[in-house]
């Protein structure tokens, strides 16, 4: 158990509203990631972090921003949600000594209407 | 274009049968992982392989990394209903930004 929680687990929101998803870890791991999972596309990296205040873009970062002000929390924000952002969002962590291995949270199902 | 191609996309077999699923690429990977994901949950790491030709066993599951580190296979012996799930391979390419890349998965159903 990598001690990863995500909140909320489910959310329905309207187009144009801001949404923030939270990922919390209890193990003080350095690396944290946000993915989205969609049928036919698999898991795609949105943003990642390699430490407090150190973040970078993944392959599908448009329309998303992230913040990491504490080691244990990694926030994903949709500034103005669109229907194309309806998806299941997963947070993941990597242990510092095994950065190529990832451990996932339970996911957040987001529906934008 | 998907860097990691998994086949088959869907597989449905009877309990007790053997099966193999594949993860292929034209690129070399420094390491490759297999994950299993059940409905409503996040992927769970099963194994990591790092050396060309490496074989790892996890109970009835056998994982092999290709000699050239471009492909991998997962073989399940005597499949059980508990093996049902989405199997994902993921690898760190041996070039560029070296971020973990996922295949689109094989959805396996074991029929009791």
Interface residues (C-beta under 8 A of the other chain):
Chain A: X4 X40 X41 X42 X43 X44 X45 X48 X58 X90 X92 X98 X100 X101 X102 X103 X104 X105 X106 X107
Chain B: X2 X30 X31 X33 X40 X41 X42 X43 X44 X45 X48 X88 X90 X92 X99 X100 X102 X103 X104 X105
